[in-house]
Amino acid sequence: MFDAIFQILRDSKSLELAMASYQLLSELEQRYPRIYLTCSDKPESTSGRAGELVVVKEAWSPFIVGSEASHTEAEAAGKDLDHLFDSLALKRAALLMQEGWERGRAEVQPEPSSKPSIGSVPARKANPGNLGGKRIKGGSERFSVLVEDMALAVKRTDFQLVIKPVECMLLFQYLVNVLEADFLPRQTLYKETSNWVLFRESILNILLGSRKLNFKSLVRDCMSIMCRRCHHHIEKNFQDLRYVKDSRDKEAHNSNVSLAIALSELEKGTCVAVQELMTLIMELDLIRKEADLQGFTTRVDGFRWVPMLEIIVDELTYNKDYISPFLMVFSEPKWKLEIILQYFSKYTTKSSVRTRRSNETSNDATLEAILSFFSTATSTKNIVKKISSEVAKLLLVHAFQACLSLQHCSRHNAYSAERIGGTLSQISNKLVSAFQSLRKNDEDLEMTAFEKEALFAAATILSQRS
């Protein structure tokens, strides 16, 4: 039943079929989970400890995570794997969404050639005829064509291809939901057992460990999608659809407006799914680092491990124009703060030689310590020389925003105390002092509305607690 509904979602011919199949799959996922935690039978389980992890081996999955031999055996037995996804599926999904959105922007307003940005790819023509051809393992090519049709339709005002973007965005969201459902129970049990094997067998770890996957390219594509949400194009669609000259077209007009609103919401949901995917990967990187330091990882765990966090910071370092849009969209407070701390650490701490088992990293930085670097005119001037006043104040207000969010997030209490490094009053006071130092260093420094709001919030906190 899972398989049949999934194929309907992939090949749906109407908006109703796409939405209905997605909702039905989501409900089935909740009713029949592939992995879950059982309640412990021991008396001490009343303390809230998790029970055992149950993985339903026979459960259907949209991912192919087995060996090449198992795929060959499945095909020999007559099992159709054409519609399933291998390790390249999410990568190609992200790549084609980025590619299509870039092409759509060029169609609306051609831009002069310039240096390639994060995740930029050459445009390719969609070829729906490929859908009838022989598929590569995991059906990644078909998925790519669907995502490309979605990207083209997002830029149109006639909505002739609206079913394709809807279908592909729902597919992407569903795949991320499956990865999350497989990840979270393992994470819950890992917090009690510190057993790396739990994640060694996770779908996400297996997919990312594949040699077929260019991980750095995947990260860049995810960042590009986060930075180019294309909502301004949807707003343009609203403007184009606002007035109807012919009353006979009112019914079609109302239908198009509904589709525009639905498509906008689906795009937002897709960006949320991309952020969730990035968050899961960074959580996995952190857990793997802990296991690596304790000597629990082996060659079985794959060859790659440049953490996503490092790649994000590097990309923001070399593409500073992406800092503002990326941080505006990326809203997960724990990792948003971590990205900013690591960015500052590149310029405020001395580099150290790192080995595979080394724990000598820049992870000792705290928000309080970073703000302290702006306490004197000399240290402020040194930082501004490296990253500019504009970037510095932008990072500081986003870090403060993440700090405020973490204050209301109980699941990150331990992290908040460790990485913030001070009370909210102390952070607020140092933020105000940091901006005063930046203003003294550059008297012409202008403040955005977002930055003014952050300073107002900090001043309010200080006045209430004085």
C-alpha positions as CSV (number, residue, x, y, z in Angstrom):
1,M,0.0,0.0,0.0
2,F,2.9,2.4,0.8
3,D,4.5,1.6,-2.5
4,A,1.3,2.2,-4.5
5,I,0.5,5.5,-2.8
6,F,4.1,6.7,-3.2
7,Q,3.9,6.0,-6.9
8,I,0.7,8.0,-7.1
9,L,2.4,10.9,-5.4
10,R,5.3,10.7,-7.9
11,D,3.1,10.4,-11.0
12,S,0.0,12.3,-9.9
13,K,-2.0,14.0,-12.6
14,S,-3.9,16.5,-10.5
15,L,-3.5,18.7,-7.5
16,E,-6.0,16.6,-5.6
17,L,-4.1,13.4,-6.1
18,A,-0.8,15.0,-5.1
19,M,-2.2,16.4,-1.9
20,A,-4.3,13.4,-1.0
21,S,-1.4,10.9,-1.5
22,Y,1.0,13.1,0.5
23,Q,-1.5,13.4,3.4
24,L,-2.2,9.7,3.3
25,L,1.5,8.8,3.3
26,S,2.0,11.1,6.3
27,E,-0.8,9.5,8.2
28,L,0.5,6.0,7.4
29,E,4.0,7.0,8.6
30,Q,2.5,8.0,12.0
31,R,0.3,4.9,12.2
32,Y,2.9,2.4,11.1
33,P,6.4,3.8,12.0
34,R,9.5,1.9,10.7
35,I,11.4,2.7,13.8
36,Y,10.2,3.5,17.4
37,L,11.1,3.3,21.0
38,T,9.4,0.9,23.3
39,C,8.5,1.7,27.0
40,S,10.9,-0.1,29.3
41,D,9.3,-2.8,31.6
42,K,11.8,-2.1,34.3
43,P,10.5,-0.3,37.4
44,E,13.2,2.4,37.0
45,S,11.6,3.4,33.7
46,T,9.3,5.7,35.6
47,S,12.1,8.2,35.6
48,G,11.5,8.9,31.9
49,R,14.2,6.7,30.5
50,A,13.7,5.5,26.9
51,G,13.1,1.8,26.3
52,E,14.5,-0.3,23.4
53,L,14.8,0.8,19.8
54,V,12.6,-1.3,17.5
55,V,13.4,-1.3,13.7
56,V,10.8,-3.0,11.5
57,K,13.1,-4.7,9.0
58,E,10.2,-5.6,6.7
59,A,8.8,-2.1,6.5
60,W,8.7,-0.3,3.1
61,S,11.0,2.6,2.6
62,P,11.3,5.2,-0.2
63,F,15.1,4.9,0.1
64,I,17.4,2.3,-1.3
65,V,20.2,2.0,1.3
66,G,21.4,-1.6,0.8
67,S,24.4,-2.9,-1.1
68,E,24.7,-3.1,-4.8
69,A,24.2,-6.9,-4.5
70,S,20.9,-6.5,-2.8
71,H,19.7,-4.2,-5.5
72,T,20.7,-6.7,-8.2
73,E,18.9,-9.5,-6.3
74,A,15.8,-7.4,-5.9
75,E,15.7,-6.6,-9.6
76,A,16.3,-10.2,-10.5
77,A,13.3,-11.2,-8.3
78,G,11.1,-8.8,-10.3
79,K,10.9,-6.0,-7.7
80,D,10.5,-2.6,-9.3
81,L,13.0,-0.2,-7.7
82,D,12.4,2.4,-10.4
83,H,10.5,4.9,-8.3
84,L,12.7,4.7,-5.1
85,F,15.6,6.9,-4.2
86,D,19.3,6.2,-3.7
87,S,22.0,8.4,-2.1
88,L,21.8,10.9,-5.0
89,A,18.1,11.7,-4.7
90,L,18.3,14.5,-2.1
91,K,21.4,15.9,-3.7
92,R,19.8,16.1,-7.1
93,A,16.6,17.4,-5.7
94,A,18.5,20.3,-4.1
95,L,20.6,20.9,-7.2
96,L,17.6,21.0,-9.6
97,M,15.6,23.2,-7.3
98,Q,18.5,25.7,-7.2
99,E,19.1,25.4,-11.0
100,G,15.4,25.9,-11.8
101,W,15.1,28.9,-9.5
102,E,18.2,30.5,-11.0
103,R,16.8,29.9,-14.6
104,G,13.4,31.3,-13.6
105,R,15.1,34.5,-12.3
106,A,16.9,34.9,-15.6
107,E,13.6,34.4,-17.5
108,V,12.0,37.2,-15.5
109,Q,14.9,39.6,-15.6
110,P,18.2,38.7,-17.5
111,E,21.3,39.5,-15.5
112,P,24.8,40.1,-16.8
113,S,27.3,37.4,-16.4
114,S,29.4,37.4,-13.2
115,K,31.4,35.1,-11.0
116,P,29.6,31.9,-10.1
117,S,27.9,32.0,-6.7
118,I,27.2,29.2,-4.2
119,G,25.7,26.2,-5.9
120,S,25.4,27.9,-9.3
121,V,24.9,25.4,-12.1
122,P,24.6,25.6,-15.9
123,A,21.0,25.7,-17.1
124,R,19.7,22.5,-18.8
125,K,16.5,22.0,-20.7
126,A,13.8,19.8,-19.1
127,N,13.2,16.6,-21.0
128,P,9.9,15.1,-19.9
129,G,10.3,12.5,-22.5
130,N,12.9,10.8,-20.4
131,L,10.2,9.7,-18.0
132,G,9.5,6.8,-20.3
133,G,13.1,5.7,-20.7
134,K,15.2,3.3,-18.6
135,R,15.9,4.6,-15.1
136,I,19.1,4.8,-13.3
137,K,19.1,3.1,-9.9
138,G,16.9,4.8,-7.4
139,G,15.0,6.8,-10.0
140,S,17.0,10.0,-9.4
141,E,16.7,11.1,-13.0
142,R,12.9,11.1,-12.9
143,F,13.0,13.0,-9.7
144,S,15.3,15.6,-11.2
145,V,12.9,16.1,-14.2
146,L,10.0,16.6,-11.8
147,V,11.9,19.2,-9.7
148,E,13.0,20.9,-12.9
149,D,9.4,21.2,-14.0
150,M,8.5,22.6,-10.6
151,A,11.2,25.3,-10.9
152,L,10.0,26.4,-14.3
153,A,6.4,26.6,-13.2
154,V,7.2,28.7,-10.1
155,K,8.2,31.5,-12.4
156,R,5.1,31.4,-14.6
157,T,1.8,33.3,-14.0
158,D,-0.4,31.0,-16.1
159,F,0.2,28.0,-13.7
160,Q,0.0,25.5,-16.6
161,L,2.6,23.3,-14.9
162,V,1.5,23.9,-11.3
163,I,1.0,20.2,-10.6
164,K,4.7,19.5,-11.2
165,P,6.1,21.9,-8.6
166,V,3.5,20.8,-6.1
167,E,4.3,17.2,-6.7
168,C,8.0,17.6,-6.3
169,M,7.9,19.9,-3.3
170,L,5.7,17.4,-1.5
171,L,8.0,14.6,-2.5
172,F,11.0,16.4,-1.1
173,Q,9.2,17.2,2.2
174,Y,8.1,13.6,2.5
175,L,11.6,12.3,2.1
176,V,12.9,14.6,4.7
177,N,10.1,13.5,7.1
178,V,11.2,9.9,6.6
179,L,14.8,10.8,7.4
180,E,13.7,12.7,10.5
181,A,11.4,9.9,11.7
182,D,14.4,7.5,11.4
183,F,16.8,9.9,13.1
184,L,15.0,11.2,16.2
185,P,14.3,7.9,18.0
186,R,18.0,7.0,17.6
187,Q,19.0,10.5,18.9
188,T,16.8,10.0,22.0
189,L,18.3,6.7,22.9
190,Y,21.8,7.9,22.0
191,K,21.6,10.6,24.7
192,E,21.3,7.8,27.3
193,T,23.6,5.1,25.8
194,S,26.2,7.0,23.7
195,N,26.0,4.0,21.3
196,W,27.3,5.1,17.9
197,V,26.0,2.0,16.2
198,L,22.5,3.5,16.5
199,F,23.5,6.1,13.9
200,R,25.9,4.0,11.9
201,E,22.7,2.1,10.8
202,S,20.6,5.2,10.2
203,I,19.3,6.0,6.7
204,L,20.8,9.5,6.8
205,N,24.3,8.2,7.7
206,I,24.2,5.6,5.0
207,L,23.1,8.1,2.4
208,L,25.8,10.6,3.3
209,G,28.5,8.0,3.5
210,S,28.0,7.0,-0.1
211,R,30.9,7.7,-2.5
212,K,28.4,8.8,-5.1
213,L,27.5,11.8,-3.2
214,N,29.4,15.1,-3.5
215,F,28.7,16.3,0.0
216,K,30.2,19.8,-0.4
217,S,28.1,20.4,-3.5
218,L,24.9,19.2,-1.6
219,V,25.6,21.8,1.2
220,R,26.1,24.6,-1.3
221,D,22.9,23.7,-3.1
222,C,21.0,23.7,0.2
223,M,22.4,27.1,1.1
224,S,21.4,28.5,-2.3
225,I,17.8,27.2,-1.9
226,M,17.6,28.8,1.6
227,C,18.9,32.1,0.2
228,R,16.7,32.1,-2.9
229,R,13.2,31.3,-1.6
230,C,11.6,33.0,-4.6
231,H,8.8,34.5,-2.6
232,H,9.2,37.8,-4.4
233,H,8.3,35.9,-7.6
234,I,5.1,34.7,-6.0
235,E,4.3,38.2,-4.9
236,K,4.7,39.2,-8.5
237,N,2.2,36.5,-9.4
238,F,-0.2,38.0,-7.0
239,Q,0.2,41.5,-8.5
240,D,-0.3,40.1,-12.0
241,L,-3.5,38.2,-10.9
242,R,-5.0,41.1,-8.8
243,Y,-7.1,42.6,-11.6
244,V,-9.2,40.9,-14.2
245,K,-10.4,42.9,-17.1
246,D,-12.9,40.3,-18.5
247,S,-15.6,39.1,-16.1
248,R,-15.7,35.8,-17.9
249,D,-12.3,35.1,-16.6
250,K,-13.2,35.6,-12.9
251,E,-13.6,31.9,-12.2
252,A,-10.2,31.1,-13.7
253,H,-8.7,34.2,-11.9
254,N,-10.0,33.0,-8.5
255,S,-8.6,29.5,-9.2
256,N,-5.2,31.0,-10.1
257,V,-5.1,33.1,-7.0
258,S,-5.8,30.0,-4.9
259,L,-3.0,28.1,-6.6
260,A,-0.6,31.0,-6.1
261,I,-1.3,31.0,-2.4
262,A,-0.9,27.2,-2.2
263,L,2.3,27.3,-4.1
264,S,3.7,30.0,-1.9
265,E,3.0,28.0,1.2
266,L,4.5,24.8,-0.4
267,E,7.6,26.7,-1.2
268,K,7.9,27.9,2.5
269,G,7.3,24.3,3.6
270,T,10.1,23.1,1.2
271,C,12.5,25.7,2.6
272,V,11.6,24.5,6.1
273,A,12.4,20.9,4.9
274,V,15.8,22.0,3.6
275,Q,16.6,23.6,6.9
276,E,15.5,20.4,8.7
277,L,17.7,18.4,6.5
278,M,20.7,20.6,7.2
279,T,19.9,20.5,11.0
280,L,19.8,16.7,11.0
281,I,23.1,16.5,9.2
282,M,24.8,18.9,11.6
283,E,23.4,16.9,14.5
284,L,24.7,13.7,13.0
285,D,28.1,15.4,12.4
286,L,28.2,16.4,16.1
287,I,27.4,12.9,17.3
288,R,29.9,11.3,14.9
289,K,32.6,13.7,16.2
290,E,31.9,12.5,19.8
291,A,32.1,8.9,18.7
292,D,35.2,9.6,16.7
293,L,37.0,11.2,19.7
294,Q,36.1,8.2,21.9
295,G,37.4,5.8,19.2
296,F,34.1,4.2,18.3
297,T,34.2,4.9,14.6
298,T,35.9,2.6,12.1
299,R,36.5,2.4,8.4
300,V,33.0,0.9,8.1
301,D,31.6,4.4,8.8
302,G,32.7,5.8,5.5
303,F,35.4,7.9,4.1
304,R,34.0,11.5,4.2
305,W,33.7,13.7,7.1
306,V,34.1,17.3,6.6
307,P,31.3,18.6,8.9
308,M,28.5,20.6,7.3
309,L,29.1,23.4,9.8
310,E,32.6,23.9,8.5
311,I,31.4,24.0,4.9
312,I,28.7,26.5,5.7
313,V,31.1,28.8,7.5
314,D,33.6,28.6,4.7
315,E,31.0,29.4,2.1
316,L,29.8,32.4,4.1
317,T,33.4,33.5,4.5
318,Y,34.0,33.5,0.7
319,N,30.5,34.7,-0.3
320,K,29.7,37.4,2.2
321,D,26.6,38.5,0.2
322,Y,25.0,35.2,1.3
323,I,25.3,36.0,5.1
324,S,22.3,38.2,5.4
325,P,19.8,36.2,3.3
326,F,21.0,32.9,4.8
327,L,20.8,34.0,8.4
328,M,17.4,35.6,7.8
329,V,15.9,32.3,6.5
330,F,17.8,29.8,8.7
331,S,15.9,30.0,12.0
332,E,17.1,27.0,14.1
333,P,18.6,28.9,17.1
334,K,21.1,26.3,18.2
335,W,22.8,25.9,14.9
336,K,22.3,29.5,13.9
337,L,24.3,30.5,16.9
338,E,26.9,27.9,16.3
339,I,27.4,29.0,12.7
340,I,28.0,32.6,13.9
341,L,30.4,31.6,16.7
342,Q,32.4,29.5,14.3
343,Y,32.5,32.4,11.8
344,F,33.9,34.8,14.4
345,S,36.3,32.1,15.7
346,K,38.0,32.1,12.3
347,Y,39.2,35.7,13.1
348,T,39.5,35.8,16.8
349,T,41.3,32.6,17.7
350,K,44.6,31.1,16.7
351,S,44.6,28.2,14.3
352,S,45.7,24.9,15.7
353,V,46.8,21.6,14.1
354,R,43.9,19.2,14.2
355,T,44.2,15.4,13.9
356,R,41.5,12.8,13.5
357,R,41.3,12.2,17.3
358,S,42.1,15.8,18.3
359,N,39.7,17.8,20.3
360,E,41.6,21.1,19.8
361,T,39.0,23.0,17.8
362,S,37.5,26.5,18.0
363,N,34.4,25.1,19.8
364,D,35.4,26.8,23.1
365,A,34.1,30.2,21.8
366,T,31.0,31.5,23.5
367,L,28.8,34.4,22.6
368,E,29.9,36.3,25.7
369,A,33.5,35.8,24.7
370,I,32.9,37.0,21.2
371,L,31.1,40.1,22.4
372,S,34.1,40.8,24.7
373,F,36.3,41.2,21.6
374,F,34.4,44.4,20.9
375,S,35.1,45.9,24.4
376,T,38.1,47.9,23.3
377,A,38.8,50.1,20.4
378,T,41.9,48.2,19.4
379,S,40.3,44.7,19.3
380,T,37.2,46.2,17.6
381,K,39.4,47.7,14.9
382,N,41.3,44.5,14.4
383,I,38.1,42.5,13.8
384,V,36.6,45.1,11.5
385,K,39.7,45.0,9.4
386,K,39.1,41.3,8.7
387,I,35.3,41.1,8.3
388,S,34.0,44.7,8.0
389,S,31.7,46.6,10.3
390,E,28.6,45.6,8.3
391,V,29.2,41.9,8.6
392,A,30.2,42.2,12.3
393,K,27.0,44.0,13.4
394,L,24.9,41.7,11.2
395,L,26.4,38.6,12.9
396,L,26.0,40.1,16.4
397,V,22.3,40.8,16.0
398,H,21.6,37.4,14.6
399,A,23.5,35.8,17.4
400,F,21.5,37.8,19.9
401,Q,18.3,36.7,18.2
402,A,19.3,33.1,18.5
403,C,20.2,33.7,22.2
404,L,16.7,35.0,22.9
405,S,15.2,32.0,21.1
406,L,17.3,29.6,23.1
407,Q,16.0,31.1,26.4
408,H,12.6,29.7,25.6
409,C,13.8,26.3,24.3
410,S,14.0,23.8,27.1
411,R,15.6,21.0,25.0
412,H,18.7,23.2,24.5
413,N,19.1,24.3,28.1
414,A,22.5,22.6,28.5
415,Y,23.7,24.0,25.2
416,S,22.5,27.5,26.0
417,A,24.5,27.7,29.2
418,E,27.6,26.3,27.6
419,R,27.7,28.3,24.3
420,I,26.1,31.6,25.4
421,G,28.5,31.9,28.4
422,G,26.6,34.4,30.4
423,T,23.2,35.6,31.6
424,L,20.8,37.4,29.3
425,S,21.5,40.7,31.0
426,Q,25.2,40.3,30.5
427,I,24.8,39.5,26.9
428,S,22.4,42.4,26.4
429,N,24.9,44.8,28.1
430,K,27.8,43.6,26.0
431,L,25.8,43.8,22.8
432,V,25.0,47.5,23.4
433,S,28.7,48.1,24.3
434,A,29.8,46.3,21.1
435,F,27.6,48.5,18.9
436,Q,29.0,51.6,20.7
437,S,32.5,50.4,19.9
438,L,31.5,49.8,16.2
439,R,30.0,53.3,16.0
440,K,33.1,54.9,17.5
441,N,35.2,53.0,15.0
442,D,33.0,54.1,12.1
443,E,31.0,57.2,12.7
444,D,29.2,56.8,9.4
445,L,28.0,53.3,10.3
446,E,24.3,52.9,9.4
447,M,21.8,50.7,11.2
448,T,19.1,48.6,9.6
449,A,15.7,48.3,11.1
450,F,16.5,44.7,12.2
451,E,19.6,45.9,14.1
452,K,17.7,48.7,15.7
453,E,15.1,46.3,16.9
454,A,17.8,44.0,18.5
455,L,19.4,47.0,20.3
456,F,15.9,48.1,21.5
457,A,15.3,44.6,22.8
458,A,18.6,44.5,24.6
459,A,18.0,48.0,26.2
460,T,14.6,46.8,27.3
461,I,16.0,43.7,29.0
462,L,18.6,45.9,30.8
463,S,16.0,48.4,32.0
464,Q,13.7,45.6,33.3
465,R,16.5,43.9,35.2
466,S,18.4,46.9,36.6
